[in-house]
Amino acid sequence: MWQLSVSPEWAQGVALADCQLRWWHAQGAGQGNWQTWQAAVAECAEAALTLRLILPVEAATVLHVELPTRKQRWLQQALAYAVEEQLAEDIDNLHLAIGEANSAGLTRVVAVRKNLLQATLTALQGLPFKVAVQSIQLDAEQFPLPDEATAAWCVSHGRAVWRNAQGEVIALTASMLRQQLAVQAAPGFRFAGEAPSDWPEAIELSANQPQADAIELAQGLFTPQSTVQPARRWLPVAALAALWAVLQWGFNLGQGIYLQQQADSLAAQSTAQYQQLFPEDRRIVNLEAQFREHLRQGEGSTSSGFLAQLQQVGAGLLQQGSGVRVVQLDYRRSTDSLSFEVEASDFAALEALRRQFTEQGLPVQVGSASREGDRVVARVSIGGEA
């Protein structure tokens, strides 16, 4: 990853292309103007690079505020309310970056003008090589704060930047730095080529050193579009697709089980009905084929068949007129018998029906008759064991 540090005049609205720059990368470091940096990138033959952009602390306002919530849904509204009275500029023109809360419950917030950030990112996107800005931080948080020190400073871009353990940051001239050191002793650092003899003694840093507690400005509207792990963009889509696949699989499985249960139930009902119609078939191998065979045999039956018996019975019933009515009719293929339940106006009409069938030469048997209201009900059997 390349690191690009921008000089303080950027905070006054000077375009990135007109600022002095300092950079670090895996092959070394350098400093110069906009064209010099592009030439350095070209020498490395990099068609695309990831970048940490380091902005001057003069462009930022650092606040410590108490937030009533850390929930993302309400955070921006709570943040705007908490800082608006501490800022002279319209809050709608500022980008607010949130840091961690300290032991006192106060949260560090950095405010930077949106138009400066947007113009800089636009300039980087217009380069002949692809630039992916992965991080944006302040230069006052790019050097260490030793464990026993309460503050530290570093000379960069011709001035000093100061930071302390409370998270306060500021830019100082050489004279202001001496005055500050007279009040509070603090270790100092400098980058190569910085801090001439009139500056206090400082430890030289070979490279920029981003700190773990540095506030990341690349958040909210300026959250980077990752090029290192582009697949992460598709994780929500992939998760939804996987969820849909699981739900569809579950639906298909449930539907399959339900349909199989329905098929088993219908098969059992069909078998029971077949056994009722053809009780002589003790073994059922292929219900459909066996049923078709019975139908074929039934088509060849003559006078002893169902239709012949029904025709004879119908003729006898017609001769009895309205005195006799058939309520239910059953035919058993196994015994070639026809049985039906009749209602007669009286016992005499029932006896007349029996004599009629006998005269027709039909083997008839009348079961026990009973009176139900003004009608007589009896079971009549033709053929079989009659």
matplotlib code that plots the C-alpha trace (Angstrom):
import matplotlib.pyplot as plt

x = [0.0, 1.2, 1.0, 0.6, 0.9, -0.4, 1.1, -0.8, -1.9, -4.5, -6.5, -6.8, -8.5, -5.4, -5.9, -4.1, -2.2, -0.7, 0.3, 3.7, 3.5, 5.5, 5.0, 6.1, 5.8, 7.4, 10.3, 11.1, 10.0, 10.1, 8.7, 7.9, 4.9, 2.0, 3.9, 6.9, 4.7, 3.0, 6.5, 7.4, 4.3, 5.1, 8.7, 7.2, 5.1, 1.9, -1.3, -3.3, -2.5, -4.1, -3.5, -3.6, -4.2, -2.7, -4.2, -2.9, -4.3, -5.0, -8.0, -9.7, -11.5, -11.2, -13.9, -14.7, -18.5, -20.8, -23.1, -26.4, -26.2, -23.9, -26.6, -26.1, -29.7, -29.6, -25.9, -25.7, -28.6, -27.2, -23.8, -25.0, -26.9, -23.9, -21.4, -23.4, -23.0, -19.2, -18.7, -18.8, -19.4, -22.7, -22.7, -24.2, -20.9, -18.8, -17.9, -17.9, -15.7, -16.2, -13.5, -13.6, -14.9, -12.4, -12.6, -14.6, -17.3, -16.4, -16.1, -13.5, -15.0, -13.1, -14.8, -13.5, -15.1, -16.8, -15.9, -12.1, -12.4, -14.5, -12.3, -9.2, -10.8, -12.0, -8.5, -7.1, -9.7, -8.7, -5.1, -3.9, -3.6, -6.2, -6.1, -8.2, -8.2, -8.5, -7.7, -7.8, -6.1, -4.6, -0.8, -0.9, -1.7, 1.1, 3.9, 4.1, 3.3, 5.8, 4.4, 5.6, 5.0, 1.9, 2.5, 4.8, 5.5, 6.8, 8.2, 6.5, 6.0, 8.0, 6.0, 5.4, 2.3, 1.6, -0.6, -1.2, -2.7, -6.1, -6.4, -5.8, -3.9, -2.5, 0.0, 2.9, 5.6, 9.2, 8.8, 5.4, 6.9, 9.7, 7.1, 5.1, 8.1, 9.0, 5.7, 5.5, 8.4, 7.7, 9.7, 10.0, 10.3, 11.0, 11.0, 14.1, 14.9, 12.8, 13.7, 16.8, 19.2, 16.9, 14.4, 14.6, 16.3, 14.1, 14.4, 14.3, 11.6, 12.3, 8.6, 5.1, 3.8, 0.0, -1.3, -4.0, -5.9, -5.9, -9.4, -10.3, -11.9, -12.9, -16.3, -19.8, -20.1, -16.4, -16.2, -13.8, -15.0, -12.6, -10.5, -8.5, -11.5, -14.1, -16.0, -17.2, -19.6, -21.5, -21.7, -25.3, -26.4, -24.8, -26.4, -29.8, -29.3, -28.2, -31.2, -33.5, -31.9, -32.4, -36.0, -36.7, -35.1, -37.2, -40.3, -39.6, -38.8, -42.0, -44.1, -42.5, -43.3, -46.9, -47.5, -46.0, -48.3, -51.2, -50.2, -49.8, -53.2, -54.9, -53.1, -54.4, -57.9, -57.7, -56.5, -59.3, -61.9, -60.5, -60.6, -64.2, -65.1, -63.1, -62.6, -61.5, -58.2, -56.1, -52.9, -52.6, -49.4, -50.4, -53.7, -54.3, -53.5, -55.7, -58.6, -58.4, -58.5, -61.7, -63.2, -62.2, -63.8, -66.9, -67.3, -67.7, -70.3, -73.8, -77.1, -75.5, -73.8, -74.7, -76.4, -78.6, -79.7, -80.4, -82.5, -84.6, -85.0, -85.9, -88.7, -90.2, -90.0, -91.8, -94.7, -95.2, -95.6, -95.2, -95.9, -92.2, -89.1, -85.4, -83.4, -80.0, -78.5, -75.4, -73.8, -71.1, -69.1, -67.7, -71.1, -72.8, -75.5, -77.6, -79.1, -81.1, -83.1, -86.7, -89.5, -93.0, -96.4, -97.3, -96.5, -98.8, -96.8, -93.6, -95.1, -96.3, -92.7, -91.4, -93.9, -93.1, -89.4, -90.2, -92.4, -89.5, -87.4, -85.1, -83.7, -85.1, -84.9, -86.6, -85.0, -86.8, -89.2, -90.0, -92.4, -91.0, -93.7, -96.2, -93.7, -92.4, -88.6, -86.9, -83.7, -84.1, -81.4, -81.2, -78.8, -75.9, -77.1, -80.7]
y = [0.0, 3.5, 6.3, 9.8, 12.8, 16.2, 19.6, 22.0, 24.4, 21.8, 22.9, 26.4, 25.0, 24.5, 21.7, 18.4, 18.9, 22.1, 20.8, 19.4, 15.6, 13.0, 9.3, 5.9, 2.5, -0.9, 0.2, 3.3, 6.9, 10.3, 13.8, 16.4, 17.8, 16.1, 15.3, 13.9, 11.5, 10.3, 9.7, 7.6, 5.5, 5.0, 3.9, 1.1, 0.0, -0.2, -0.1, 0.1, 0.8, 1.0, 4.3, 5.6, 9.4, 11.5, 14.9, 17.9, 18.4, 22.1, 20.9, 19.1, 20.1, 17.5, 17.4, 15.3, 14.8, 12.7, 10.6, 9.2, 6.2, 4.1, 2.4, 3.0, 3.9, 6.9, 7.7, 10.3, 12.3, 12.1, 13.1, 16.1, 17.3, 16.8, 18.8, 21.5, 24.0, 23.5, 24.2, 27.6, 26.1, 24.7, 21.0, 20.0, 21.0, 18.8, 15.2, 13.8, 10.8, 9.0, 7.4, 5.4, 6.5, 7.2, 6.1, 9.2, 8.2, 11.0, 10.1, 11.7, 13.2, 14.7, 17.2, 17.9, 19.9, 17.6, 19.6, 19.3, 15.5, 15.1, 17.2, 15.3, 11.9, 13.1, 14.2, 10.8, 9.0, 11.1, 9.7, 7.5, 4.6, 3.2, 4.4, 2.8, 4.9, 2.5, 4.8, 8.5, 9.8, 12.9, 13.5, 14.3, 10.6, 9.1, 8.8, 6.9, 8.1, 6.4, 4.4, 6.8, 10.0, 12.1, 13.8, 13.7, 15.7, 15.3, 17.6, 17.2, 19.5, 22.3, 22.5, 20.4, 18.4, 17.7, 15.0, 14.0, 11.1, 12.8, 12.7, 16.4, 17.3, 20.6, 22.1, 24.3, 26.5, 26.1, 28.9, 27.7, 24.2, 25.5, 27.3, 24.2, 22.1, 24.6, 23.8, 20.1, 17.9, 15.5, 13.3, 14.4, 12.8, 14.0, 12.6, 12.6, 16.0, 17.8, 19.7, 21.8, 22.9, 25.6, 22.9, 20.9, 17.6, 14.8, 11.1, 10.5, 8.2, 6.3, 5.8, 6.9, 5.0, 5.0, 4.5, 2.1, 4.9, 7.1, 8.1, 6.7, 9.4, 6.9, 6.2, 7.1, 8.7, 8.2, 4.5, 2.9, 0.5, -2.4, -3.6, -6.0, -8.2, -7.3, -10.5, -9.0, -6.7, -9.8, -11.4, -10.0, -11.2, -14.6, -14.9, -14.1, -16.6, -19.3, -18.5, -18.7, -22.0, -23.5, -22.3, -23.7, -27.0, -27.2, -26.3, -29.0, -31.6, -30.8, -30.8, -34.1, -35.7, -34.4, -35.7, -39.0, -39.3, -38.4, -41.0, -43.7, -42.8, -43.0, -46.3, -47.8, -46.6, -48.1, -51.4, -51.5, -50.7, -53.3, -56.0, -55.0, -55.4, -58.6, -60.4, -63.6, -61.9, -62.6, -61.4, -58.0, -57.5, -54.9, -53.3, -51.5, -54.5, -56.8, -54.3, -54.0, -57.8, -57.9, -55.2, -57.3, -60.4, -58.4, -57.1, -60.7, -61.7, -62.5, -63.2, -63.9, -60.5, -57.4, -55.7, -58.7, -59.0, -55.3, -55.4, -58.3, -56.6, -53.3, -55.0, -56.4, -53.1, -51.3, -53.7, -52.8, -49.1, -46.5, -49.0, -50.0, -47.8, -48.8, -47.0, -48.7, -51.1, -53.4, -55.9, -58.5, -59.8, -62.7, -64.3, -62.7, -61.5, -58.3, -57.0, -53.9, -52.2, -51.3, -49.3, -50.6, -49.0, -52.1, -55.7, -56.8, -54.7, -56.3, -59.8, -58.9, -57.9, -61.2, -63.2, -61.1, -62.0, -65.6, -65.7, -64.2, -67.2, -65.1, -66.7, -64.1, -63.9, -61.2, -60.5, -59.5, -56.6, -53.8, -50.9, -47.4, -44.9, -45.4, -47.5, -51.0, -51.5, -54.8, -56.2, -58.2, -60.4, -61.8, -64.6, -65.8, -67.7, -66.5]
z = [0.0, -0.9, 1.7, 0.5, 2.9, 1.8, 2.8, 5.1, 2.3, 1.3, 4.3, 2.7, -0.4, -2.5, -5.0, -4.5, -7.8, -6.4, -3.0, -1.9, -1.2, 0.7, 0.0, 1.2, -0.5, -0.4, -2.7, -0.8, -0.1, -1.7, -1.8, -4.4, -6.3, -8.1, -11.2, -9.3, -7.4, -10.6, -12.1, -9.0, -9.5, -13.2, -12.3, -10.2, -13.2, -11.1, -13.1, -9.9, -6.3, -2.9, -1.0, 2.5, 2.2, 5.0, 5.4, 7.4, 10.8, 10.0, 7.9, 10.8, 13.9, 16.7, 19.3, 22.4, 22.7, 24.8, 22.6, 24.0, 21.8, 19.6, 17.6, 13.9, 13.3, 15.6, 15.6, 12.8, 14.2, 17.7, 16.5, 14.6, 17.6, 19.9, 17.8, 16.0, 18.9, 18.9, 15.2, 13.5, 10.0, 8.8, 9.8, 6.5, 4.8, 7.2, 7.1, 10.7, 11.5, 14.8, 16.9, 20.1, 23.4, 26.2, 29.8, 30.6, 28.1, 25.6, 21.9, 19.6, 16.5, 13.6, 11.3, 7.8, 5.0, 2.5, -0.6, 0.1, 0.5, -2.5, -4.7, -3.6, -4.3, -7.7, -8.6, -7.6, -9.7, -12.7, -12.8, -15.7, -13.2, -10.9, -7.3, -4.6, -1.4, 1.4, 4.4, 5.2, 8.4, 9.9, 9.9, 13.6, 14.3, 12.2, 14.8, 18.1, 21.5, 23.8, 26.7, 29.5, 27.6, 27.9, 24.5, 21.4, 18.4, 14.8, 12.2, 8.8, 5.8, 7.6, 10.8, 13.9, 14.7, 18.4, 19.9, 23.6, 25.4, 25.6, 21.8, 21.3, 18.1, 16.8, 14.3, 15.7, 14.3, 15.6, 18.1, 19.3, 19.7, 22.0, 24.1, 24.4, 25.3, 28.0, 29.6, 28.9, 28.0, 25.1, 22.8, 19.2, 15.7, 12.3, 8.7, 6.6, 5.2, 7.9, 11.0, 10.3, 13.0, 14.5, 15.5, 18.8, 18.6, 17.2, 16.3, 12.6, 11.2, 8.0, 7.2, 8.2, 11.2, 11.4, 15.0, 16.2, 17.8, 14.7, 13.7, 10.3, 8.1, 5.3, 6.8, 6.1, 2.6, 2.1, 2.9, 0.4, -2.3, -1.6, -4.4, -2.3, -1.5, -4.1, -3.3, -0.1, -2.0, -3.1, 0.3, 1.0, -2.5, -2.0, 1.5, 0.0, -2.8, -0.4, 1.9, -1.2, -2.2, 1.3, 1.4, -2.1, -1.2, 2.0, 0.1, -2.5, 0.2, 2.1, -1.1, -2.1, 1.3, 1.2, -2.4, -1.5, 1.5, -0.7, -3.3, -0.6, 0.8, -2.6, -3.3, -0.1, -0.8, -4.3, -3.0, -0.4, -3.0, -5.4, -2.6, -1.9, -5.6, -6.2, -2.8, -4.6, -5.6, -2.6, -4.1, -5.7, -7.8, -10.3, -9.4, -12.7, -14.8, -12.7, -12.7, -16.5, -16.8, -14.8, -17.0, -20.1, -18.7, -17.8, -21.3, -22.5, -20.1, -21.5, -19.7, -16.4, -16.4, -14.6, -17.6, -18.3, -14.7, -14.5, -17.7, -16.2, -12.9, -14.5, -16.5, -13.3, -11.5, -14.4, -14.2, -10.5, -11.3, -8.6, -5.8, -5.6, -5.6, -5.6, -2.9, -3.3, -5.9, -5.5, -7.8, -6.8, -9.6, -7.6, -7.1, -10.1, -7.8, -7.8, -4.6, -4.0, -1.3, -2.1, -0.7, -1.3, -0.5, 1.6, 2.1, -0.7, -3.2, -2.0, -2.4, -5.9, -6.8, -5.6, -7.7, -10.7, -10.5, -9.9, -13.0, -15.0, -13.9, -11.7, -8.5, -6.0, -2.3, -0.2, 3.1, 6.3, 5.6, 8.0, 8.1, 8.3, 8.5, 5.7, 3.6, 3.7, 3.3, 2.3, 0.8, -2.4, -3.9, -7.4, -8.4, -6.4, -3.4, -3.7]

ax = plt.figure().add_subplot(projection="3d")
ax.plot(x, y, z, "-o")
ax.set_aspect("equal")
plt.show()
